[in-house]
Amino acid sequence: MTKEQKKAYQDVEVLKAILSKTLAGAKFRLDCGHHITFNHTLGNDITIYNGKKLKIICSQCGY
Ligand SMILES: [Zn+2]
């Protein structure tokens, strides 16, 4: 990766800040049928399959 290419990537803390700000307390039904509440200590973890169309499932149903 070149220096220029590296510069295109923001720190993961920026992503966390965006997600926390946007999703705190939000509840969703996932592609696997399970549920998630964001920023909930005992809430499900999620797996995001990347691509043109995202697929989001809980980590229990991952793989
Ligand atoms: Zn699931």
N, CA, C, O and the ligand as a Tripos MOL2 file, in Angstrom:
@<TRIPOS>MOLECULE
protein
  253   251    64     0     0
PROTEIN
NO_CHARGES

@<TRIPOS>ATOM
      1 N           0.8440   -1.2010    0.0000 N.3       1 MET1
      2 CA          0.0000    0.0000    0.0000 C.3       1 MET1
      3 C           0.8820    1.2550    0.0000 C.2       1 MET1
      4 O           1.8270    1.3490    0.7830 O.2       1 MET1
      5 N           0.5800    2.1960   -0.8580 N.am      2 THR2
      6 CA          1.3630    3.4310   -0.9140 C.3       2 THR2
      7 C           0.9310    4.3800    0.2040 C.2       2 THR2
      8 O          -0.1130    4.1840    0.8280 O.2       2 THR2
      9 N           1.7470    5.4130    0.4510 N.am      3 LYS3
     10 CA          1.4090    6.4120    1.4780 C.3       3 LYS3
     11 C           0.0710    7.0670    1.1550 C.2       3 LYS3
     12 O          -0.7540    7.3000    2.0380 O.2       3 LYS3
     13 N          -0.1280    7.3620   -0.1430 N.am      4 GLU4
     14 CA         -1.3770    8.0110   -0.5660 C.3       4 GLU4
     15 C          -2.5730    7.1040   -0.2930 C.2       4 GLU4
     16 O          -3.6120    7.5630    0.1800 O.2       4 GLU4
     17 N          -2.4220    5.8350   -0.5900 N.am      5 GLN5
     18 CA         -3.5190    4.8890   -0.3480 C.3       5 GLN5
     19 C          -3.8020    4.7620    1.1440 C.2       5 GLN5
     20 O          -4.9580    4.6930    1.5610 O.2       5 GLN5
     21 N          -2.7380    4.7310    1.9440 N.am      6 LYS6
     22 CA         -2.9070    4.6300    3.4040 C.3       6 LYS6
     23 C          -3.6960    5.8070    3.9450 C.2       6 LYS6
     24 O          -4.5090    5.6500    4.8560 O.2       6 LYS6
     25 N          -3.4580    6.9840    3.3870 N.am      7 LYS7
     26 CA         -4.1210    8.2110    3.8520 C.3       7 LYS7
     27 C          -5.6320    8.1560    3.6450 C.2       7 LYS7
     28 O          -6.3790    8.8430    4.3420 O.2       7 LYS7
     29 N          -6.0860    7.3430    2.6920 N.am      8 ALA8
     30 CA         -7.5210    7.2580    2.3960 C.3       8 ALA8
     31 C          -8.2910    6.5690    3.5240 C.2       8 ALA8
     32 O          -9.5110    6.7040    3.6190 O.2       8 ALA8
     33 N          -7.5770    5.8320    4.3780 N.am      9 TYR9
     34 CA         -8.2490    5.0750    5.4350 C.3       9 TYR9
     35 C          -8.2860    5.8560    6.7320 C.2       9 TYR9
     36 O          -7.2540    6.3180    7.2180 O.2       9 TYR9
     37 N          -9.4860    6.0050    7.2950 N.am     10 GLN10
     38 CA         -9.6310    6.6790    8.5840 C.3      10 GLN10
     39 C          -9.4180    5.6760    9.7110 C.2      10 GLN10
     40 O          -9.5280    4.4670    9.5120 O.2      10 GLN10
     41 N          -9.1160    6.1910   10.8820 N.am     11 ASP11
     42 CA         -8.9130    5.3390   12.0430 C.3      11 ASP11
     43 C         -10.2250    4.6560   12.4410 C.2      11 ASP11
     44 O         -11.3030    5.2180   12.2520 O.2      11 ASP11
     45 N         -10.1280    3.4600   12.9850 N.am     12 VAL12
     46 CA        -11.3270    2.7130   13.3920 C.3      12 VAL12
     47 C         -12.1220    3.4660   14.4510 C.2      12 VAL12
     48 O         -13.3330    3.2770   14.5700 O.2      12 VAL12
     49 N         -11.4460    4.3230   15.2230 N.am     13 GLU13
     50 CA        -12.1530    5.1030   16.2370 C.3      13 GLU13
     51 C         -13.1880    6.0320   15.5990 C.2      13 GLU13
     52 O         -14.2190    6.3280   16.2030 O.2      13 GLU13
     53 N         -12.9110    6.4870   14.3860 N.am     14 VAL14
     54 CA        -13.8700    7.3340   13.6580 C.3      14 VAL14
     55 C         -15.1120    6.5220   13.3320 C.2      14 VAL14
     56 O         -16.2350    7.0040   13.4780 O.2      14 VAL14
     57 N         -14.9030    5.2820   12.8890 N.am     15 LEU15
     58 CA        -16.0260    4.3950   12.5760 C.3      15 LEU15
     59 C         -16.8480    4.1080   13.8290 C.2      15 LEU15
     60 O         -18.0790    4.1230   13.7900 O.2      15 LEU15
     61 N         -16.1600    3.8470   14.9370 N.am     16 LYS16
     62 CA        -16.8640    3.5740   16.1990 C.3      16 LYS16
     63 C         -17.6960    4.7750   16.6230 C.2      16 LYS16
     64 O         -18.8280    4.6220   17.0810 O.2      16 LYS16
     65 N         -17.1310    5.9770   16.4690 N.am     17 ALA17
     66 CA        -17.8370    7.1980   16.8490 C.3      17 ALA17
     67 C         -19.0920    7.3730   15.9970 C.2      17 ALA17
     68 O         -20.1470    7.7470   16.5090 O.2      17 ALA17
     69 N         -18.9750    7.1010   14.6900 N.am     18 ILE18
     70 CA        -20.1150    7.2280   13.7820 C.3      18 ILE18
     71 C         -21.2110    6.2400   14.1860 C.2      18 ILE18
     72 O         -22.3850    6.5970   14.2790 O.2      18 ILE18
     73 N         -20.8020    4.9900   14.4230 N.am     19 LEU19
     74 CA        -21.7750    3.9550   14.7720 C.3      19 LEU19
     75 C         -22.4410    4.2470   16.1150 C.2      19 LEU19
     76 O         -23.6570    4.1190   16.2510 O.2      19 LEU19
     77 N         -21.6370    4.6410   17.1090 N.am     20 SER20
     78 CA        -22.1980    4.9100   18.4310 C.3      20 SER20
     79 C         -23.1780    6.0690   18.3870 C.2      20 SER20
     80 O         -24.2500    6.0200   18.9910 O.2      20 SER20
     81 N         -22.7920    7.1140   17.6630 N.am     21 LYS21
     82 CA        -23.6240    8.3110   17.5810 C.3      21 LYS21
     83 C         -24.9320    7.9970   16.8420 C.2      21 LYS21
     84 O         -26.0050    8.4460   17.2450 O.2      21 LYS21
     85 N         -24.8290    7.2270   15.7680 N.am     22 THR22
     86 CA        -25.9820    6.9480   14.9220 C.3      22 THR22
     87 C         -26.8760    5.8630   15.4980 C.2      22 THR22
     88 O         -28.0970    5.9160   15.3530 O.2      22 THR22
     89 N         -26.2670    4.8770   16.1510 N.am     23 LEU23
     90 CA        -26.9930    3.6590   16.4760 C.3      23 LEU23
     91 C         -27.2580    3.3990   17.9520 C.2      23 LEU23
     92 O         -27.9370    2.4290   18.2890 O.2      23 LEU23
     93 N         -26.7430    4.2360   18.8330 N.am     24 ALA24
     94 CA        -26.8930    3.9670   20.2640 C.3      24 ALA24
     95 C         -28.3440    3.6980   20.6280 C.2      24 ALA24
     96 O         -29.2120    4.5450   20.4150 O.2      24 ALA24
     97 N         -28.6020    2.5280   21.1720 N.am     25 GLY25
     98 CA        -29.9430    2.1720   21.6190 C.3      25 GLY25
     99 C         -30.8690    1.6950   20.5180 C.2      25 GLY25
    100 O         -31.9760    1.2360   20.7990 O.2      25 GLY25
    101 N         -30.4330    1.7940   19.2570 N.am     26 ALA26
    102 CA        -31.2940    1.3870   18.1440 C.3      26 ALA26
    103 C         -31.4320   -0.1280   18.1090 C.2      26 ALA26
    104 O         -30.4800   -0.8540   18.3970 O.2      26 ALA26
    105 N         -32.6190   -0.5990   17.7570 N.am     27 LYS27
    106 CA        -32.9170   -2.0280   17.7210 C.3      27 LYS27
    107 C         -33.2170   -2.4520   16.2950 C.2      27 LYS27
    108 O         -33.9420   -1.7620   15.5770 O.2      27 LYS27
    109 N         -32.6650   -3.5810   15.8830 N.am     28 PHE28
    110 CA        -32.8730   -4.0810   14.5190 C.3      28 PHE28
    111 C         -33.1210   -5.5760   14.5120 C.2      28 PHE28
    112 O         -32.6380   -6.3060   15.3770 O.2      28 PHE28
    113 N         -33.8870   -6.0230   13.5170 N.am     29 ARG29
    114 CA        -34.0540   -7.4400   13.2320 C.3      29 ARG29
    115 C         -33.0580   -7.7330   12.1130 C.2      29 ARG29
    116 O         -33.0750   -7.0590   11.0820 O.2      29 ARG29
    117 N         -32.2000   -8.7190   12.2990 N.am     30 LEU30
    118 CA        -31.1090   -8.9880   11.3570 C.3      30 LEU30
    119 C         -31.5290   -9.9680   10.2660 C.2      30 LEU30
    120 O         -32.6160  -10.5440   10.3240 O.2      30 LEU30
    121 N         -30.6600  -10.1520    9.2690 N.am     31 ASP31
    122 CA        -30.9300  -11.0780    8.1700 C.3      31 ASP31
    123 C         -31.1610  -12.5090    8.6620 C.2      31 ASP31
    124 O         -31.8660  -13.2820    8.0140 O.2      31 ASP31
    125 N         -30.5680  -12.8620    9.8060 N.am     32 CYS32
    126 CA        -30.7250  -14.2250   10.3240 C.3      32 CYS32
    127 C         -31.9960  -14.3680   11.1480 C.2      32 CYS32
    128 O         -32.3460  -15.4730   11.5640 O.2      32 CYS32
    129 N         -32.6920  -13.2520   11.3870 N.am     33 GLY33
    130 CA        -33.9290  -13.3140   12.1600 C.3      33 GLY33
    131 C         -33.7290  -12.9560   13.6290 C.2      33 GLY33
    132 O         -34.7020  -12.7190   14.3450 O.2      33 GLY33
    133 N         -32.4780  -12.9140   14.0850 N.am     34 HIS34
    134 CA        -32.2140  -12.5160   15.4580 C.3      34 HIS34
    135 C         -32.2080  -10.9890   15.5670 C.2      34 HIS34
    136 O         -32.3380  -10.2800   14.5680 O.2      34 HIS34
    137 N         -32.0580  -10.5060   16.7830 N.am     35 HIS35
    138 CA        -32.1870   -9.0680   17.0280 C.3      35 HIS35
    139 C         -30.9170   -8.4880   17.6170 C.2      35 HIS35
    140 O         -30.1210   -9.1950   18.2360 O.2      35 HIS35
    141 N         -30.7370   -7.1870   17.4170 N.am     36 ILE36
    142 CA        -29.6090   -6.4950   18.0530 C.3      36 ILE36
    143 C         -30.0780   -5.1560   18.5950 C.2      36 ILE36
    144 O         -30.8680   -4.4480   17.9720 O.2      36 ILE36
    145 N         -29.5660   -4.8330   19.7760 N.am     37 THR37
    146 CA        -29.7120   -3.4890   20.3250 C.3      37 THR37
    147 C         -28.3010   -2.9440   20.4510 C.2      37 THR37
    148 O         -27.4780   -3.5020   21.1760 O.2      37 THR37
    149 N         -28.0210   -1.8600   19.7510 N.am     38 PHE38
    150 CA        -26.6620   -1.3300   19.7520 C.3      38 PHE38
    151 C         -26.2980   -0.6750   21.0730 C.2      38 PHE38
    152 O         -27.1460   -0.0910   21.7480 O.2      38 PHE38
    153 N         -25.0330   -0.7790   21.4300 N.am     39 ASN39
    154 CA        -24.4650   -0.2440   22.6630 C.3      39 ASN39
    155 C         -25.1420   -0.8270   23.9010 C.2      39 ASN39
    156 O         -25.2390   -0.1750   24.9400 O.2      39 ASN39
    157 N         -25.6080   -2.0690   23.7670 N.am     40 HIS40
    158 CA        -26.1910   -2.7810   24.9050 C.3      40 HIS40
    159 C         -25.1730   -3.8320   25.3260 C.2      40 HIS40
    160 O         -24.7550   -4.6610   24.5160 O.2      40 HIS40
    161 N         -24.7800   -3.7960   26.5840 N.am     41 THR41
    162 CA        -23.6960   -4.6560   27.0780 C.3      41 THR41
    163 C         -23.9090   -6.1260   26.7570 C.2      41 THR41
    164 O         -22.9800   -6.8160   26.3370 O.2      41 THR41
    165 N         -25.1420   -6.6090   26.9560 N.am     42 LEU42
    166 CA        -25.3970   -8.0340   26.7430 C.3      42 LEU42
    167 C         -26.0360   -8.3140   25.3780 C.2      42 LEU42
    168 O         -26.5290   -9.4160   25.1350 O.2      42 LEU42
    169 N         -26.0270   -7.3250   24.5000 N.am     43 GLY43
    170 CA        -26.6330   -7.4980   23.1810 C.3      43 GLY43
    171 C         -25.8140   -8.4130   22.2890 C.2      43 GLY43
    172 O         -24.6340   -8.6540   22.5440 O.2      43 GLY43
    173 N         -26.4480   -8.9200   21.2460 N.am     44 ASN44
    174 CA        -25.7540   -9.7590   20.2750 C.3      44 ASN44
    175 C         -24.6160   -8.9980   19.6000 C.2      44 ASN44
    176 O         -24.6770   -7.7800   19.4310 O.2      44 ASN44
    177 N         -23.5820   -9.7360   19.2200 N.am     45 ASP45
    178 CA        -22.5620   -9.1860   18.3340 C.3      45 ASP45
    179 C         -23.0310   -9.4380   16.9130 C.2      45 ASP45
    180 O         -23.8740  -10.3070   16.6890 O.2      45 ASP45
    181 N         -22.5010   -8.6970   15.9490 N.am     46 ILE46
    182 CA        -22.9250   -8.9060   14.5720 C.3      46 ILE46
    183 C         -21.7510   -9.1830   13.6470 C.2      46 ILE46
    184 O         -20.6130   -8.7940   13.9080 O.2      46 ILE46
    185 N         -22.0680   -9.8650   12.5650 N.am     47 THR47
    186 CA        -21.1060  -10.0990   11.4890 C.3      47 THR47
    187 C         -21.6660   -9.4040   10.2560 C.2      47 THR47
    188 O         -22.8270   -9.6020    9.8960 O.2      47 THR47
    189 N         -20.8360   -8.5880    9.6090 N.am     48 ILE48
    190 CA        -21.2640   -7.8920    8.3990 C.3      48 ILE48
    191 C         -20.5170   -8.4700    7.2130 C.2      48 ILE48
    192 O         -19.2930   -8.3700    7.1310 O.2      48 ILE48
    193 N         -21.2610   -9.0760    6.2910 N.am     49 TYR49
    194 CA        -20.6420   -9.5650    5.0600 C.3      49 TYR49
    195 C         -20.5950   -8.3840    4.1020 C.2      49 TYR49
    196 O         -21.6240   -7.8000    3.7620 O.2      49 TYR49
    197 N         -19.4050   -8.0490    3.6800 N.am     50 ASN50
    198 CA        -19.2140   -6.8740    2.8460 C.3      50 ASN50
    199 C         -19.5210   -7.1980    1.3840 C.2      50 ASN50
    200 O         -19.5230   -8.3630    0.9850 O.2      50 ASN50
    201 N         -19.7740   -6.1780    0.6090 N.am     51 GLY51
    202 CA        -20.0730   -6.3460   -0.8050 C.3      51 GLY51
    203 C         -21.0160   -5.2660   -1.2460 C.2      51 GLY51
    204 O         -21.3690   -4.3880   -0.4580 O.2      51 GLY51
    205 N         -21.4400   -5.3140   -2.5190 N.am     52 LYS52
    206 CA        -22.3700   -4.3000   -3.0290 C.3      52 LYS52
    207 C         -23.6270   -4.2740   -2.1880 C.2      52 LYS52
    208 O         -24.1970   -3.2170   -1.9150 O.2      52 LYS52
    209 N         -24.0530   -5.4820   -1.7760 N.am     53 LYS53
    210 CA        -25.2130   -5.5740   -0.9000 C.3      53 LYS53
    211 C         -24.7200   -6.1660    0.4090 C.2      53 LYS53
    212 O         -24.1710   -7.2680    0.4240 O.2      53 LYS53
    213 N         -24.9120   -5.4430    1.5110 N.am     54 LEU54
    214 CA        -24.4440   -5.9410    2.8030 C.3      54 LEU54
    215 C         -25.3920   -6.9930    3.3440 C.2      54 LEU54
    216 O         -26.6080   -6.9170    3.1670 O.2      54 LEU54
    217 N         -24.8020   -7.9790    4.0100 N.am     55 LYS55
    218 CA        -25.6130   -8.9620    4.7160 C.3      55 LYS55
    219 C         -25.1800   -8.9040    6.1670 C.2      55 LYS55
    220 O         -23.9940   -9.0480    6.4620 O.2      55 LYS55
    221 N         -26.1160   -8.6980    7.0750 N.am     56 ILE56
    222 CA        -25.7840   -8.5290    8.4810 C.3      56 ILE56
    223 C         -26.5170   -9.5620    9.3210 C.2      56 ILE56
    224 O         -27.7470   -9.6020    9.3540 O.2      56 ILE56
    225 N         -25.7370  -10.3980    9.9990 N.am     57 ILE57
    226 CA        -26.3120  -11.4370   10.8470 C.3      57 ILE57
    227 C         -25.6420  -11.3820   12.2150 C.2      57 ILE57
    228 O         -24.6170  -10.7210   12.3790 O.2      57 ILE57
    229 N         -26.2160  -12.0700   13.1940 N.am     58 CYS58
    230 CA        -25.5620  -12.0910   14.5060 C.3      58 CYS58
    231 C         -24.3730  -13.0490   14.4320 C.2      58 CYS58
    232 O         -24.3180  -13.9350   13.5790 O.2      58 CYS58
    233 N         -23.4260  -12.8480   15.3490 N.am     59 SER59
    234 CA        -22.2030  -13.6350   15.2750 C.3      59 SER59
    235 C         -22.4610  -15.1120   15.5920 C.2      59 SER59
    236 O         -21.6760  -15.9770   15.2020 O.2      59 SER59
    237 N         -23.5500  -15.3980   16.2920 N.am     60 GLN60
    238 CA        -23.9050  -16.7870   16.6030 C.3      60 GLN60
    239 C         -24.2670  -17.5440   15.3290 C.2      60 GLN60
    240 O         -24.0440  -18.7520   15.2370 O.2      60 GLN60
    241 N         -24.8180  -16.8430   14.3580 N.am     61 CYS61
    242 CA        -25.2260  -17.4590   13.1000 C.3      61 CYS61
    243 C         -24.1380  -17.3120   12.0320 C.2      61 CYS61
    244 O         -24.3120  -17.7630   10.9000 O.2      61 CYS61
    245 N         -23.0170  -16.6800   12.3940 N.am     62 GLY62
    246 CA        -21.9290  -16.4750   11.4260 C.3      62 GLY62
    247 C         -21.3200  -17.7960   11.0000 C.2      62 GLY62
    248 O         -21.1610  -18.7000   11.8200 O.2      62 GLY62
    249 N         -20.9930  -17.9120    9.7860 N.am     63 TYR63
    250 CA        -20.3300  -19.0690    9.1650 C.3      63 TYR63
    251 C         -21.0890  -20.3750    9.2890 C.2      63 TYR63
    252 O         -20.6250  -21.4070    8.8050 O.2      63 TYR63
    253 ZN        -28.6420  -14.9520   14.2960 Zn       64 ZN64
@<TRIPOS>BOND
     1     1     2 1
     2     2     3 1
     3     3     4 2
     4     3     5 am
     5     5     6 1
     6     6     7 1
     7     7     8 2
     8     7     9 am
     9     9    10 1
    10    10    11 1
    11    11    12 2
    12    11    13 am
    13    13    14 1
    14    14    15 1
    15    15    16 2
    16    15    17 am
    17    17    18 1
    18    18    19 1
    19    19    20 2
    20    19    21 am
    21    21    22 1
    22    22    23 1
    23    23    24 2
    24    23    25 am
    25    25    26 1
    26    26    27 1
    27    27    28 2
    28    27    29 am
    29    29    30 1
    30    30    31 1
    31    31    32 2
    32    31    33 am
    33    33    34 1
    34    34    35 1
    35    35    36 2
    36    35    37 am
    37    37    38 1
    38    38    39 1
    39    39    40 2
    40    39    41 am
    41    41    42 1
    42    42    43 1
    43    43    44 2
    44    43    45 am
    45    45    46 1
    46    46    47 1
    47    47    48 2
    48    47    49 am
    49    49    50 1
    50    50    51 1
    51    51    52 2
    52    51    53 am
    53    53    54 1
    54    54    55 1
    55    55    56 2
    56    55    57 am
    57    57    58 1
    58    58    59 1
    59    59    60 2
    60    59    61 am
    61    61    62 1
    62    62    63 1
    63    63    64 2
    64    63    65 am
    65    65    66 1
    66    66    67 1
    67    67    68 2
    68    67    69 am
    69    69    70 1
    70    70    71 1
    71    71    72 2
    72    71    73 am
    73    73    74 1
    74    74    75 1
    75    75    76 2
    76    75    77 am
    77    77    78 1
    78    78    79 1
    79    79    80 2
    80    79    81 am
    81    81    82 1
    82    82    83 1
    83    83    84 2
    84    83    85 am
    85    85    86 1
    86    86    87 1
    87    87    88 2
    88    87    89 am
    89    89    90 1
    90    90    91 1
    91    91    92 2
    92    91    93 am
    93    93    94 1
    94    94    95 1
    95    95    96 2
    96    95    97 am
    97    97    98 1
    98    98    99 1
    99    99   100 2
   100    99   101 am
   101   101   102 1
   102   102   103 1
   103   103   104 2
   104   103   105 am
   105   105   106 1
   106   106   107 1
   107   107   108 2
   108   107   109 am
   109   109   110 1
   110   110   111 1
   111   111   112 2
   112   111   113 am
   113   113   114 1
   114   114   115 1
   115   115   116 2
   116   115   117 am
   117   117   118 1
   118   118   119 1
   119   119   120 2
   120   119   121 am
   121   121   122 1
   122   122   123 1
   123   123   124 2
   124   123   125 am
   125   125   126 1
   126   126   127 1
   127   127   128 2
   128   127   129 am
   129   129   130 1
   130   130   131 1
   131   131   132 2
   132   131   133 am
   133   133   134 1
   134   134   135 1
   135   135   136 2
   136   135   137 am
   137   137   138 1
   138   138   139 1
   139   139   140 2
   140   139   141 am
   141   141   142 1
   142   142   143 1
   143   143   144 2
   144   143   145 am
   145   145   146 1
   146   146   147 1
   147   147   148 2
   148   147   149 am
   149   149   150 1
   150   150   151 1
   151   151   152 2
   152   151   153 am
   153   153   154 1
   154   154   155 1
   155   155   156 2
   156   155   157 am
   157   157   158 1
   158   158   159 1
   159   159   160 2
   160   159   161 am
   161   161   162 1
   162   162   163 1
   163   163   164 2
   164   163   165 am
   165   165   166 1
   166   166   167 1
   167   167   168 2
   168   167   169 am
   169   169   170 1
   170   170   171 1
   171   171   172 2
   172   171   173 am
   173   173   174 1
   174   174   175 1
   175   175   176 2
   176   175   177 am
   177   177   178 1
   178   178   179 1
   179   179   180 2
   180   179   181 am
   181   181   182 1
   182   182   183 1
   183   183   184 2
   184   183   185 am
   185   185   186 1
   186   186   187 1
   187   187   188 2
   188   187   189 am
   189   189   190 1
   190   190   191 1
   191   191   192 2
   192   191   193 am
   193   193   194 1
   194   194   195 1
   195   195   196 2
   196   195   197 am
   197   197   198 1
   198   198   199 1
   199   199   200 2
   200   199   201 am
   201   201   202 1
   202   202   203 1
   203   203   204 2
   204   203   205 am
   205   205   206 1
   206   206   207 1
   207   207   208 2
   208   207   209 am
   209   209   210 1
   210   210   211 1
   211   211   212 2
   212   211   213 am
   213   213   214 1
   214   214   215 1
   215   215   216 2
   216   215   217 am
   217   217   218 1
   218   218   219 1
   219   219   220 2
   220   219   221 am
   221   221   222 1
   222   222   223 1
   223   223   224 2
   224   223   225 am
   225   225   226 1
   226   226   227 1
   227   227   228 2
   228   227   229 am
   229   229   230 1
   230   230   231 1
   231   231   232 2
   232   231   233 am
   233   233   234 1
   234   234   235 1
   235   235   236 2
   236   235   237 am
   237   237   238 1
   238   238   239 1
   239   239   240 2
   240   239   241 am
   241   241   242 1
   242   242   243 1
   243   243   244 2
   244   243   245 am
   245   245   246 1
   246   246   247 1
   247   247   248 2
   248   247   249 am
   249   249   250 1
   250   250   251 1
   251   251   252 2
@<TRIPOS>SUBSTRUCTURE
     1 MET1         2 RESIDUE 1 A MET
     2 THR2         6 RESIDUE 1 A THR
     3 LYS3        10 RESIDUE 1 A LYS
     4 GLU4        14 RESIDUE 1 A GLU
     5 GLN5        18 RESIDUE 1 A GLN
     6 LYS6        22 RESIDUE 1 A LYS
     7 LYS7        26 RESIDUE 1 A LYS
     8 ALA8        30 RESIDUE 1 A ALA
     9 TYR9        34 RESIDUE 1 A TYR
    10 GLN10       38 RESIDUE 1 A GLN
    11 ASP11       42 RESIDUE 1 A ASP
    12 VAL12       46 RESIDUE 1 A VAL
    13 GLU13       50 RESIDUE 1 A GLU
    14 VAL14       54 RESIDUE 1 A VAL
    15 LEU15       58 RESIDUE 1 A LEU
    16 LYS16       62 RESIDUE 1 A LYS
    17 ALA17       66 RESIDUE 1 A ALA
    18 ILE18       70 RESIDUE 1 A ILE
    19 LEU19       74 RESIDUE 1 A LEU
    20 SER20       78 RESIDUE 1 A SER
    21 LYS21       82 RESIDUE 1 A LYS
    22 THR22       86 RESIDUE 1 A THR
    23 LEU23       90 RESIDUE 1 A LEU
    24 ALA24       94 RESIDUE 1 A ALA
    25 GLY25       98 RESIDUE 1 A GLY
    26 ALA26      102 RESIDUE 1 A ALA
    27 LYS27      106 RESIDUE 1 A LYS
    28 PHE28      110 RESIDUE 1 A PHE
    29 ARG29      114 RESIDUE 1 A ARG
    30 LEU30      118 RESIDUE 1 A LEU
    31 ASP31      122 RESIDUE 1 A ASP
    32 CYS32      126 RESIDUE 1 A CYS
    33 GLY33      130 RESIDUE 1 A GLY
    34 HIS34      134 RESIDUE 1 A HIS
    35 HIS35      138 RESIDUE 1 A HIS
    36 ILE36      142 RESIDUE 1 A ILE
    37 THR37      146 RESIDUE 1 A THR
    38 PHE38      150 RESIDUE 1 A PHE
    39 ASN39      154 RESIDUE 1 A ASN
    40 HIS40      158 RESIDUE 1 A HIS
    41 THR41      162 RESIDUE 1 A THR
    42 LEU42      166 RESIDUE 1 A LEU
    43 GLY43      170 RESIDUE 1 A GLY
    44 ASN44      174 RESIDUE 1 A ASN
    45 ASP45      178 RESIDUE 1 A ASP
    46 ILE46      182 RESIDUE 1 A ILE
    47 THR47      186 RESIDUE 1 A THR
    48 ILE48      190 RESIDUE 1 A ILE
    49 TYR49      194 RESIDUE 1 A TYR
    50 ASN50      198 RESIDUE 1 A ASN
    51 GLY51      202 RESIDUE 1 A GLY
    52 LYS52      206 RESIDUE 1 A LYS
    53 LYS53      210 RESIDUE 1 A LYS
    54 LEU54      214 RESIDUE 1 A LEU
    55 LYS55      218 RESIDUE 1 A LYS
    56 ILE56      222 RESIDUE 1 A ILE
    57 ILE57      226 RESIDUE 1 A ILE
    58 CYS58      230 RESIDUE 1 A CYS
    59 SER59      234 RESIDUE 1 A SER
    60 GLN60      238 RESIDUE 1 A GLN
    61 CYS61      242 RESIDUE 1 A CYS
    62 GLY62      246 RESIDUE 1 A GLY
    63 TYR63      250 RESIDUE 1 A TYR
    64 ZN64       253 GROUP 0 **** ****
